[in-house]
Amino acid sequence: MGFTQAELERYRDATVPDLLGDDLRLLFVGINPGLWTAATGTHFARPGNRFWPALRLAGVVTGDLDPTRTLTVEETASITALGLGITNLAPRATARADELSAEELREGRARLEQLVATRRPAVVAVAGITAFRTAFGRPRTRAGRQPDDLHGAALWVVPNPSGLNAHETVSTLAAAYREVAVAAGIVA
């Protein structure tokens, strides 16, 4: 499945529902949906995004997911059955995360806190240190486990899987994502 740039532009400012199951243990938090994600309804869907390949390499998900298209009901069920969920700091789709305002990211923190207080995951992993620093007002934050919990959930900052984050590889992303999956009890 492919899209022209004009087709993708029709999804600008669209929202994508969170991917949340009943037994939420690990909540990944993206910055915001990209246009490809909005077009397909699949989080981290843009070709070249390394989220799903890194999760597969980390042993968190199995099978041959093709996240560049809309996931099937069965694929979605298999992901949520693991206790894995996905949301975003900012709900509106953009071509690039730098199109968001600092206020949108701070508002996203408030939404995230409400979601975590309600759904009670064991681990929250924010994928993107710059967005985390802005949303949480912590300019010196480093990647990894944060000293404070978020409504009882262990709070982590993990690398963003976007292809624009060139200093990360699928292997380094997999190592970071495996670490939060272990902390959440999803993998041993």
Secondary structure by P-SEA (a helix, b strand, c coil): ccccaaaaaaaccccccccccccccbbbbccccccccccccccccccccaaaaaaaaaccccccccccccccaaaaaaaaaacbbbbbcccccccccccccaaaaaaaaaaaaaaaaaccccbbbbccaaaaaaaacccccccccccccccccbbbbbbbcccccccccaaaaaaaaaaaaaaacccc
